[in-house]
Amino acid sequence: MTRRACAHKPRASRSRCGPRRGSKPVCSGCQQRGPIYDHQSQRRFEFVPFWGFMVLLLYRMRRVDCRACGVKIEQVPWGCGKHQLTSAYMLFLAHWARKLSWKETAVSFHTSWEKVCQAVELVVAWGLEQRTLGPIVAIGVDEIAYAKGHKYLTLVHQIEAGCTRLLWIGRERTVASFEQFFTLIGKELAEKIEFVCSDMWQPYLKVIRTRCVNALNILDRFHIVAKMNKALDEVRAGEARRLAQDGYEPVLKKSRWCLLKRKTNLTAKQRPDYAMCCATT
Ligand SMILES: [Zn+2]
């Protein structure tokens, strides 16, 4: 490409680009070179800003008279489709949009929110095209709350040594929403999953049971401990009532924390209580 740089307006650097003399345009349909059909009017492409200056490439696109595809717009190495931004600038914006909000990214680089959004969409679409899903050995499913009220998203991560990545996000934490993940990966991959980590949320357990038929469902320790503590407390309260009814000294009353604690963490005052509880029960 030949290029002549000029700056008509402050804060923007414009570079007029042209094709190499005698070069044939590349067809955007089949990526083969073909004869020129005609020249379009000048288009501007935004490049990565330089020291606060917008950098604009000005170029007259050519149309190719392609044998295979007919008349097609040429393919240029710095852009794609009808986007006004160059691919380099879109990657640049998408990179910053991971660190800042989209609005902050737009303000920082003197562009619009819509263009940041386009850049992110393009990168996400590219990522989805390149993504290979399988094989999946272990997944973890969890919910996160967002906004006010009980609004949840379901997140599925792949959790294997050397490969931890977010696989899927779905609205709600219902059977129907979690089912969508398994529809996405298909029956064959789902049946090859060996481990699923989850909490004890019933809709998740139900889907895991029916879709991951060969997997071991590992339950979240926090929920198991919470359930065990609750069960222990119910037994203790029941026993305390029974002892009181039978006319015994109510040793189990106010012993909740004493029973739940590790033996080594008991205070000097709690130790005799603990011994008494064990002796009584
Ligand atoms: Zn073609």
py3Dmol code that shows the C-alpha trace and the ligand (Angstrom):
import py3Dmol

protein = """\
ATOM      1  CA  MET A   1       0.000   0.000   0.000  1.00  0.00           C
ATOM      2  CA  THR A   2       1.178   3.536  -0.644  1.00  0.00           C
ATOM      3  CA  ARG A   3       0.131   6.092   1.902  1.00  0.00           C
ATOM      4  CA  ARG A   4       0.097   9.826   2.281  1.00  0.00           C
ATOM      5  CA  ALA A   5      -0.485  11.210   5.734  1.00  0.00           C
ATOM      6  CA  CYS A   6      -2.232  14.506   6.247  1.00  0.00           C
ATOM      7  CA  ALA A   7      -4.052  16.135   9.140  1.00  0.00           C
ATOM      8  CA  HIS A   8      -6.955  18.312   8.015  1.00  0.00           C
ATOM      9  CA  LYS A   9      -8.543  18.682  11.429  1.00  0.00           C
ATOM     10  CA  PRO A  10      -6.967  18.804  14.853  1.00  0.00           C
ATOM     11  CA  ARG A  11      -7.217  15.664  16.980  1.00  0.00           C
ATOM     12  CA  ALA A  12      -7.418  13.391  13.926  1.00  0.00           C
ATOM     13  CA  SER A  13      -4.733  12.014  11.685  1.00  0.00           C
ATOM     14  CA  ARG A  14      -5.933  10.871   8.273  1.00  0.00           C
ATOM     15  CA  SER A  15      -3.928   8.542   6.100  1.00  0.00           C
ATOM     16  CA  ARG A  16      -5.011   8.016   2.549  1.00  0.00           C
ATOM     17  CA  CYS A  17      -4.241   4.484   1.425  1.00  0.00           C
ATOM     18  CA  GLY A  18      -4.236   2.972  -2.025  1.00  0.00           C
ATOM     19  CA  PRO A  19      -3.610  -0.462  -3.492  1.00  0.00           C
ATOM     20  CA  ARG A  20      -0.228  -1.374  -4.933  1.00  0.00           C
ATOM     21  CA  ARG A  21      -0.001  -0.438  -8.565  1.00  0.00           C
ATOM     22  CA  GLY A  22      -1.195  -3.286 -10.774  1.00  0.00           C
ATOM     23  CA  SER A  23      -2.442  -5.414  -7.845  1.00  0.00           C
ATOM     24  CA  LYS A  24      -5.621  -7.398  -8.239  1.00  0.00           C
ATOM     25  CA  PRO A  25      -8.267  -7.211  -5.506  1.00  0.00           C
ATOM     26  CA  VAL A  26      -9.119 -10.267  -3.377  1.00  0.00           C
ATOM     27  CA  CYS A  27     -12.733 -11.467  -3.540  1.00  0.00           C
ATOM     28  CA  SER A  28     -14.426 -11.380  -0.105  1.00  0.00           C
ATOM     29  CA  GLY A  29     -16.484 -14.432  -1.087  1.00  0.00           C
ATOM     30  CA  CYS A  30     -13.818 -16.953  -2.080  1.00  0.00           C
ATOM     31  CA  GLN A  31     -10.542 -15.174  -1.156  1.00  0.00           C
ATOM     32  CA  GLN A  32      -9.272 -15.521  -4.751  1.00  0.00           C
ATOM     33  CA  ARG A  33      -7.825 -12.620  -6.714  1.00  0.00           C
ATOM     34  CA  GLY A  34      -9.818 -11.371  -9.656  1.00  0.00           C
ATOM     35  CA  PRO A  35     -10.015  -8.431 -12.070  1.00  0.00           C
ATOM     36  CA  ILE A  36     -11.270  -5.031 -10.863  1.00  0.00           C
ATOM     37  CA  TYR A  37     -14.948  -4.380 -11.595  1.00  0.00           C
ATOM     38  CA  ASP A  38     -15.129  -0.792 -10.301  1.00  0.00           C
ATOM     39  CA  HIS A  39     -14.072   1.572  -7.486  1.00  0.00           C
ATOM     40  CA  GLN A  40     -16.426   2.596  -4.675  1.00  0.00           C
ATOM     41  CA  SER A  41     -16.483   5.987  -2.995  1.00  0.00           C
ATOM     42  CA  GLN A  42     -13.932   6.629  -0.263  1.00  0.00           C
ATOM     43  CA  ARG A  43     -14.467   4.887   3.086  1.00  0.00           C
ATOM     44  CA  ARG A  44     -12.882   5.712   6.404  1.00  0.00           C
ATOM     45  CA  PHE A  45     -11.597   3.124   8.812  1.00  0.00           C
ATOM     46  CA  GLU A  46     -10.713   3.977  12.401  1.00  0.00           C
ATOM     47  CA  PHE A  47      -7.354   2.712  13.558  1.00  0.00           C
ATOM     48  CA  VAL A  48      -5.975   2.604  17.149  1.00  0.00           C
ATOM     49  CA  PRO A  49      -5.688   6.237  18.380  1.00  0.00           C
ATOM     50  CA  PHE A  50      -2.205   7.593  18.777  1.00  0.00           C
ATOM     51  CA  TRP A  51      -1.413  10.053  21.602  1.00  0.00           C
ATOM     52  CA  GLY A  52      -5.036  11.213  21.751  1.00  0.00           C
ATOM     53  CA  PHE A  53      -5.312  11.656  17.980  1.00  0.00           C
ATOM     54  CA  MET A  54      -7.906   9.666  16.063  1.00  0.00           C
ATOM     55  CA  VAL A  55      -6.155   7.724  13.333  1.00  0.00           C
ATOM     56  CA  LEU A  56      -8.261   7.343  10.188  1.00  0.00           C
ATOM     57  CA  LEU A  57      -7.408   5.299   7.124  1.00  0.00           C
ATOM     58  CA  LEU A  58      -9.103   6.535   3.952  1.00  0.00           C
ATOM     59  CA  TYR A  59      -9.498   4.023   1.185  1.00  0.00           C
ATOM     60  CA  ARG A  60     -11.563   3.549  -1.955  1.00  0.00           C
ATOM     61  CA  MET A  61     -12.778  -0.015  -1.885  1.00  0.00           C
ATOM     62  CA  ARG A  62     -12.728  -1.911  -5.182  1.00  0.00           C
ATOM     63  CA  ARG A  63     -15.208  -4.452  -6.408  1.00  0.00           C
ATOM     64  CA  VAL A  64     -13.968  -7.716  -7.880  1.00  0.00           C
ATOM     65  CA  ASP A  65     -15.403  -9.290 -10.988  1.00  0.00           C
ATOM     66  CA  CYS A  66     -15.055 -12.786  -9.537  1.00  0.00           C
ATOM     67  CA  ARG A  67     -15.536 -15.825 -11.764  1.00  0.00           C
ATOM     68  CA  ALA A  68     -16.991 -17.879  -8.943  1.00  0.00           C
ATOM     69  CA  CYS A  69     -18.989 -15.315  -6.961  1.00  0.00           C
ATOM     70  CA  GLY A  70     -19.893 -12.610  -9.474  1.00  0.00           C
ATOM     71  CA  VAL A  71     -19.337  -8.960  -8.526  1.00  0.00           C
ATOM     72  CA  LYS A  72     -18.118  -8.801  -4.914  1.00  0.00           C
ATOM     73  CA  ILE A  73     -16.529  -6.193  -2.675  1.00  0.00           C
ATOM     74  CA  GLU A  74     -12.824  -6.772  -2.129  1.00  0.00           C
ATOM     75  CA  GLN A  75     -11.387  -8.156   1.078  1.00  0.00           C
ATOM     76  CA  VAL A  76      -8.937  -5.854   2.855  1.00  0.00           C
ATOM     77  CA  PRO A  77      -6.425  -7.045   5.447  1.00  0.00           C
ATOM     78  CA  TRP A  78      -7.212  -4.368   8.038  1.00  0.00           C
ATOM     79  CA  GLY A  79     -11.004  -4.690   8.266  1.00  0.00           C
ATOM     80  CA  CYS A  80     -13.975  -6.939   7.814  1.00  0.00           C
ATOM     81  CA  GLY A  81     -17.518  -6.600   6.567  1.00  0.00           C
ATOM     82  CA  LYS A  82     -19.117  -3.188   6.795  1.00  0.00           C
ATOM     83  CA  HIS A  83     -17.372  -2.271  10.047  1.00  0.00           C
ATOM     84  CA  GLN A  84     -15.976   1.247  10.253  1.00  0.00           C
ATOM     85  CA  LEU A  85     -13.335   0.142  12.721  1.00  0.00           C
ATOM     86  CA  THR A  86     -10.195  -1.682  11.686  1.00  0.00           C
ATOM     87  CA  SER A  87      -9.744  -5.168  13.120  1.00  0.00           C
ATOM     88  CA  ALA A  88      -6.717  -3.955  15.122  1.00  0.00           C
ATOM     89  CA  TYR A  89      -8.827  -1.217  16.743  1.00  0.00           C
ATOM     90  CA  MET A  90     -11.671  -3.639  17.505  1.00  0.00           C
ATOM     91  CA  LEU A  91      -9.274  -6.018  19.259  1.00  0.00           C
ATOM     92  CA  PHE A  92      -7.798  -3.071  21.131  1.00  0.00           C
ATOM     93  CA  LEU A  93     -11.258  -1.884  22.320  1.00  0.00           C
ATOM     94  CA  ALA A  94     -12.401  -5.380  23.242  1.00  0.00           C
ATOM     95  CA  HIS A  95      -9.210  -5.815  25.291  1.00  0.00           C
ATOM     96  CA  TRP A  96      -9.891  -2.610  27.269  1.00  0.00           C
ATOM     97  CA  ALA A  97     -13.597  -3.450  27.604  1.00  0.00           C
ATOM     98  CA  ARG A  98     -12.555  -6.399  29.769  1.00  0.00           C
ATOM     99  CA  LYS A  99     -10.785  -4.053  32.189  1.00  0.00           C
ATOM    100  CA  LEU A 100     -13.081  -1.003  32.113  1.00  0.00           C
ATOM    101  CA  SER A 101     -16.817  -0.578  31.634  1.00  0.00           C
ATOM    102  CA  TRP A 102     -17.871  -0.200  28.005  1.00  0.00           C
ATOM    103  CA  LYS A 103     -18.763   3.422  28.663  1.00  0.00           C
ATOM    104  CA  GLU A 104     -15.386   4.190  30.244  1.00  0.00           C
ATOM    105  CA  THR A 105     -13.663   2.484  27.301  1.00  0.00           C
ATOM    106  CA  ALA A 106     -15.645   4.606  24.816  1.00  0.00           C
ATOM    107  CA  VAL A 107     -14.830   7.851  26.670  1.00  0.00           C
ATOM    108  CA  SER A 108     -11.144   6.979  27.123  1.00  0.00           C
ATOM    109  CA  PHE A 109     -10.588   6.339  23.425  1.00  0.00           C
ATOM    110  CA  HIS A 110     -12.946   9.008  22.030  1.00  0.00           C
ATOM    111  CA  THR A 111     -15.321   6.560  20.453  1.00  0.00           C
ATOM    112  CA  SER A 112     -18.963   5.622  21.005  1.00  0.00           C
ATOM    113  CA  TRP A 113     -20.461   2.986  23.277  1.00  0.00           C
ATOM    114  CA  GLU A 114     -21.998   1.311  20.207  1.00  0.00           C
ATOM    115  CA  LYS A 115     -18.573   0.873  18.627  1.00  0.00           C
ATOM    116  CA  VAL A 116     -17.180  -0.691  21.791  1.00  0.00           C
ATOM    117  CA  CYS A 117     -20.197  -2.996  21.793  1.00  0.00           C
ATOM    118  CA  GLN A 118     -19.544  -3.941  18.133  1.00  0.00           C
ATOM    119  CA  ALA A 119     -15.918  -4.698  18.975  1.00  0.00           C
ATOM    120  CA  VAL A 120     -16.865  -6.949  21.887  1.00  0.00           C
ATOM    121  CA  GLU A 121     -19.509  -8.724  19.797  1.00  0.00           C
ATOM    122  CA  LEU A 122     -17.002  -9.402  17.039  1.00  0.00           C
ATOM    123  CA  VAL A 123     -14.436 -10.835  19.445  1.00  0.00           C
ATOM    124  CA  VAL A 124     -17.068 -12.950  21.247  1.00  0.00           C
ATOM    125  CA  ALA A 125     -18.399 -14.266  17.907  1.00  0.00           C
ATOM    126  CA  TRP A 126     -14.847 -15.165  16.879  1.00  0.00           C
ATOM    127  CA  GLY A 127     -14.279 -16.906  20.227  1.00  0.00           C
ATOM    128  CA  LEU A 128     -17.480 -18.926  19.883  1.00  0.00           C
ATOM    129  CA  GLU A 129     -16.526 -20.006  16.356  1.00  0.00           C
ATOM    130  CA  GLN A 130     -13.089 -21.161  17.506  1.00  0.00           C
ATOM    131  CA  ARG A 131     -14.329 -22.821  20.690  1.00  0.00           C
ATOM    132  CA  THR A 132     -14.075 -26.558  21.002  1.00  0.00           C
ATOM    133  CA  LEU A 133     -16.340 -27.860  23.723  1.00  0.00           C
ATOM    134  CA  GLY A 134     -15.243 -31.377  24.334  1.00  0.00           C
ATOM    135  CA  PRO A 135     -14.164 -33.547  25.913  1.00  0.00           C
ATOM    136  CA  ILE A 136     -15.456 -32.363  29.290  1.00  0.00           C
ATOM    137  CA  VAL A 137     -14.539 -34.447  32.329  1.00  0.00           C
ATOM    138  CA  ALA A 138     -15.536 -32.215  35.256  1.00  0.00           C
ATOM    139  CA  ILE A 139     -17.940 -29.309  35.554  1.00  0.00           C
ATOM    140  CA  GLY A 140     -19.066 -27.074  38.384  1.00  0.00           C
ATOM    141  CA  VAL A 141     -22.460 -25.422  38.439  1.00  0.00           C
ATOM    142  CA  ASP A 142     -23.301 -22.451  40.602  1.00  0.00           C
ATOM    143  CA  GLU A 143     -25.630 -19.504  40.708  1.00  0.00           C
ATOM    144  CA  ILE A 144     -24.880 -15.820  41.142  1.00  0.00           C
ATOM    145  CA  ALA A 145     -27.377 -13.204  42.242  1.00  0.00           C
ATOM    146  CA  TYR A 146     -27.582  -9.970  40.303  1.00  0.00           C
ATOM    147  CA  ALA A 147     -29.705  -6.814  40.521  1.00  0.00           C
ATOM    148  CA  LYS A 148     -32.201  -6.358  43.345  1.00  0.00           C
ATOM    149  CA  GLY A 149     -34.656  -9.039  44.367  1.00  0.00           C
ATOM    150  CA  HIS A 150     -34.093 -12.696  43.697  1.00  0.00           C
ATOM    151  CA  LYS A 151     -32.579 -12.597  40.232  1.00  0.00           C
ATOM    152  CA  TYR A 152     -30.088 -15.305  39.428  1.00  0.00           C
ATOM    153  CA  LEU A 153     -27.820 -16.512  36.661  1.00  0.00           C
ATOM    154  CA  THR A 154     -26.610 -20.082  36.349  1.00  0.00           C
ATOM    155  CA  LEU A 155     -22.898 -20.468  35.583  1.00  0.00           C
ATOM    156  CA  VAL A 156     -21.263 -23.641  34.351  1.00  0.00           C
ATOM    157  CA  HIS A 157     -17.475 -23.904  34.553  1.00  0.00           C
ATOM    158  CA  GLN A 158     -15.171 -26.601  33.301  1.00  0.00           C
ATOM    159  CA  ILE A 159     -12.984 -27.441  36.311  1.00  0.00           C
ATOM    160  CA  GLU A 160     -10.159 -29.707  35.298  1.00  0.00           C
ATOM    161  CA  ALA A 161      -6.453 -29.491  36.040  1.00  0.00           C
ATOM    162  CA  GLY A 162      -5.051 -27.382  33.211  1.00  0.00           C
ATOM    163  CA  CYS A 163      -8.452 -26.324  31.890  1.00  0.00           C
ATOM    164  CA  THR A 164     -10.698 -24.102  33.953  1.00  0.00           C
ATOM    165  CA  ARG A 165     -13.003 -21.942  31.885  1.00  0.00           C
ATOM    166  CA  LEU A 166     -16.489 -20.559  31.877  1.00  0.00           C
ATOM    167  CA  LEU A 167     -18.539 -22.721  29.520  1.00  0.00           C
ATOM    168  CA  TRP A 168     -21.996 -21.260  29.742  1.00  0.00           C
ATOM    169  CA  ILE A 169     -24.195 -18.617  31.403  1.00  0.00           C
ATOM    170  CA  GLY A 170     -27.984 -18.912  31.584  1.00  0.00           C
ATOM    171  CA  ARG A 171     -30.770 -16.814  33.038  1.00  0.00           C
ATOM    172  CA  GLU A 172     -32.565 -18.072  36.157  1.00  0.00           C
ATOM    173  CA  ARG A 173     -31.612 -21.172  38.126  1.00  0.00           C
ATOM    174  CA  THR A 174     -34.451 -23.395  37.015  1.00  0.00           C
ATOM    175  CA  VAL A 175     -34.569 -26.872  35.515  1.00  0.00           C
ATOM    176  CA  ALA A 176     -35.444 -25.338  32.128  1.00  0.00           C
ATOM    177  CA  SER A 177     -32.493 -22.936  32.134  1.00  0.00           C
ATOM    178  CA  PHE A 178     -29.904 -25.523  33.240  1.00  0.00           C
ATOM    179  CA  GLU A 179     -31.283 -27.986  30.655  1.00  0.00           C
ATOM    180  CA  GLN A 180     -30.228 -25.507  27.950  1.00  0.00           C
ATOM    181  CA  PHE A 181     -26.573 -26.120  28.771  1.00  0.00           C
ATOM    182  CA  PHE A 182     -26.943 -29.835  28.114  1.00  0.00           C
ATOM    183  CA  THR A 183     -28.855 -29.146  24.915  1.00  0.00           C
ATOM    184  CA  LEU A 184     -25.875 -27.022  23.824  1.00  0.00           C
ATOM    185  CA  ILE A 185     -23.224 -29.663  24.496  1.00  0.00           C
ATOM    186  CA  GLY A 186     -25.342 -32.617  23.344  1.00  0.00           C
ATOM    187  CA  LYS A 187     -26.073 -36.030  24.829  1.00  0.00           C
ATOM    188  CA  GLU A 188     -22.766 -37.620  23.864  1.00  0.00           C
ATOM    189  CA  LEU A 189     -20.581 -35.057  25.684  1.00  0.00           C
ATOM    190  CA  ALA A 190     -22.946 -34.924  28.681  1.00  0.00           C
ATOM    191  CA  GLU A 191     -22.730 -38.671  29.205  1.00  0.00           C
ATOM    192  CA  LYS A 192     -18.920 -38.536  29.205  1.00  0.00           C
ATOM    193  CA  ILE A 193     -18.825 -36.093  32.123  1.00  0.00           C
ATOM    194  CA  GLU A 194     -17.340 -37.881  35.144  1.00  0.00           C
ATOM    195  CA  PHE A 195     -17.664 -35.308  37.932  1.00  0.00           C
ATOM    196  CA  VAL A 196     -20.198 -32.569  38.631  1.00  0.00           C
ATOM    197  CA  CYS A 197     -19.773 -30.205  41.571  1.00  0.00           C
ATOM    198  CA  SER A 198     -22.882 -28.412  42.704  1.00  0.00           C
ATOM    199  CA  ASP A 199     -24.699 -27.131  45.726  1.00  0.00           C
ATOM    200  CA  MET A 200     -27.895 -28.780  46.928  1.00  0.00           C
ATOM    201  CA  TRP A 201     -30.282 -26.626  44.879  1.00  0.00           C
ATOM    202  CA  GLN A 202     -32.998 -29.104  43.884  1.00  0.00           C
ATOM    203  CA  PRO A 203     -33.457 -28.072  40.202  1.00  0.00           C
ATOM    204  CA  TYR A 204     -29.699 -28.520  39.612  1.00  0.00           C
ATOM    205  CA  LEU A 205     -29.692 -31.934  41.302  1.00  0.00           C
ATOM    206  CA  LYS A 206     -32.641 -33.020  39.192  1.00  0.00           C
ATOM    207  CA  VAL A 207     -30.998 -32.039  35.893  1.00  0.00           C
ATOM    208  CA  ILE A 208     -27.642 -33.567  36.880  1.00  0.00           C
ATOM    209  CA  ARG A 209     -29.368 -36.851  37.731  1.00  0.00           C
ATOM    210  CA  THR A 210     -31.072 -37.107  34.350  1.00  0.00           C
ATOM    211  CA  ARG A 211     -28.380 -35.642  32.072  1.00  0.00           C
ATOM    212  CA  CYS A 212     -25.048 -36.708  33.575  1.00  0.00           C
ATOM    213  CA  VAL A 213     -25.881 -40.348  34.001  1.00  0.00           C
ATOM    214  CA  ASN A 214     -22.274 -41.478  34.412  1.00  0.00           C
ATOM    215  CA  ALA A 215     -21.089 -38.680  36.662  1.00  0.00           C
ATOM    216  CA  LEU A 216     -20.367 -38.531  40.349  1.00  0.00           C
ATOM    217  CA  ASN A 217     -22.211 -35.546  41.830  1.00  0.00           C
ATOM    218  CA  ILE A 218     -19.938 -33.908  44.411  1.00  0.00           C
ATOM    219  CA  LEU A 219     -21.885 -31.683  46.746  1.00  0.00           C
ATOM    220  CA  ASP A 220     -20.638 -28.403  48.029  1.00  0.00           C
ATOM    221  CA  ARG A 221     -19.137 -28.846  51.530  1.00  0.00           C
ATOM    222  CA  PHE A 222     -20.679 -25.643  52.841  1.00  0.00           C
ATOM    223  CA  HIS A 223     -24.207 -26.895  52.186  1.00  0.00           C
ATOM    224  CA  ILE A 224     -23.539 -30.354  53.613  1.00  0.00           C
ATOM    225  CA  VAL A 225     -22.079 -28.873  56.816  1.00  0.00           C
ATOM    226  CA  ALA A 226     -25.045 -26.466  57.069  1.00  0.00           C
ATOM    227  CA  LYS A 227     -27.503 -29.375  56.728  1.00  0.00           C
ATOM    228  CA  MET A 228     -25.601 -31.483  59.284  1.00  0.00           C
ATOM    229  CA  ASN A 229     -25.501 -28.599  61.762  1.00  0.00           C
ATOM    230  CA  LYS A 230     -29.233 -28.107  61.340  1.00  0.00           C
ATOM    231  CA  ALA A 231     -29.914 -31.825  61.904  1.00  0.00           C
ATOM    232  CA  LEU A 232     -27.647 -31.917  64.965  1.00  0.00           C
ATOM    233  CA  ASP A 233     -29.385 -28.871  66.392  1.00  0.00           C
ATOM    234  CA  GLU A 234     -32.829 -30.414  65.929  1.00  0.00           C
ATOM    235  CA  VAL A 235     -31.718 -33.595  67.725  1.00  0.00           C
ATOM    236  CA  ARG A 236     -30.132 -31.568  70.550  1.00  0.00           C
ATOM    237  CA  ALA A 237     -33.270 -29.421  71.037  1.00  0.00           C
ATOM    238  CA  GLY A 238     -35.482 -32.533  71.012  1.00  0.00           C
ATOM    239  CA  GLU A 239     -33.252 -34.332  73.518  1.00  0.00           C
ATOM    240  CA  ALA A 240     -33.142 -31.245  75.765  1.00  0.00           C
ATOM    241  CA  ARG A 241     -36.957 -31.167  75.837  1.00  0.00           C
ATOM    242  CA  ARG A 242     -37.137 -34.886  76.584  1.00  0.00           C
ATOM    243  CA  LEU A 243     -34.616 -34.623  79.444  1.00  0.00           C
ATOM    244  CA  ALA A 244     -36.548 -31.693  80.938  1.00  0.00           C
ATOM    245  CA  GLN A 245     -39.842 -33.626  80.673  1.00  0.00           C
ATOM    246  CA  ASP A 246     -38.294 -36.638  82.377  1.00  0.00           C
ATOM    247  CA  GLY A 247     -37.090 -34.431  85.222  1.00  0.00           C
ATOM    248  CA  TYR A 248     -33.348 -34.553  84.438  1.00  0.00           C
ATOM    249  CA  GLU A 249     -30.975 -31.630  84.648  1.00  0.00           C
ATOM    250  CA  PRO A 250     -31.179 -29.769  81.274  1.00  0.00           C
ATOM    251  CA  VAL A 251     -27.505 -30.261  80.327  1.00  0.00           C
ATOM    252  CA  LEU A 252     -28.182 -29.982  76.603  1.00  0.00           C
ATOM    253  CA  LYS A 253     -29.776 -26.566  76.931  1.00  0.00           C
ATOM    254  CA  LYS A 254     -27.517 -23.726  75.746  1.00  0.00           C
ATOM    255  CA  SER A 255     -25.006 -26.334  74.568  1.00  0.00           C
ATOM    256  CA  ARG A 256     -25.487 -25.607  70.870  1.00  0.00           C
ATOM    257  CA  TRP A 257     -22.151 -23.882  70.246  1.00  0.00           C
ATOM    258  CA  CYS A 258     -20.391 -26.226  72.554  1.00  0.00           C
ATOM    259  CA  LEU A 259     -21.453 -29.191  70.399  1.00  0.00           C
ATOM    260  CA  LEU A 260     -20.795 -27.512  67.083  1.00  0.00           C
ATOM    261  CA  LYS A 261     -17.259 -26.454  67.944  1.00  0.00           C
ATOM    262  CA  ARG A 262     -14.166 -28.516  67.310  1.00  0.00           C
ATOM    263  CA  LYS A 263     -13.096 -30.171  70.545  1.00  0.00           C
ATOM    264  CA  THR A 264      -9.717 -28.403  70.439  1.00  0.00           C
ATOM    265  CA  ASN A 265     -11.379 -24.987  70.117  1.00  0.00           C
ATOM    266  CA  LEU A 266     -13.545 -25.283  73.228  1.00  0.00           C
ATOM    267  CA  THR A 267     -13.058 -22.614  75.908  1.00  0.00           C
ATOM    268  CA  ALA A 268     -12.140 -23.574  79.477  1.00  0.00           C
ATOM    269  CA  LYS A 269     -15.742 -22.873  80.490  1.00  0.00           C
ATOM    270  CA  GLN A 270     -17.176 -25.010  77.664  1.00  0.00           C
ATOM    271  CA  ARG A 271     -15.022 -28.088  78.346  1.00  0.00           C
ATOM    272  CA  PRO A 272     -16.936 -29.401  81.399  1.00  0.00           C
ATOM    273  CA  ASP A 273     -20.245 -28.769  79.541  1.00  0.00           C
ATOM    274  CA  TYR A 274     -18.995 -30.791  76.592  1.00  0.00           C
ATOM    275  CA  ALA A 275     -17.903 -33.655  78.858  1.00  0.00           C
ATOM    276  CA  MET A 276     -21.286 -33.585  80.585  1.00  0.00           C
ATOM    277  CA  CYS A 277     -23.130 -33.666  77.227  1.00  0.00           C
ATOM    278  CA  CYS A 278     -21.092 -36.634  76.035  1.00  0.00           C
ATOM    279  CA  ALA A 279     -21.635 -38.476  79.313  1.00  0.00           C
ATOM    280  CA  THR A 280     -25.394 -37.846  79.227  1.00  0.00           C
ATOM    281  CA  THR A 281     -25.926 -38.727  75.585  1.00  0.00           C
TER     282      THR A 281
END
"""
ligand_1 = """\
1
ZN
Zn -15.141 -15.022 -5.346
"""
view = py3Dmol.view(width=600, height=400)
view.addModel(protein, "pdb")
view.setStyle({"model": 0}, {"cartoon": {"style": "trace"}})
view.addModel(ligand_1, "xyz")
view.setStyle({"model": 1}, {"stick": {}})
view.zoomTo()
view.show()
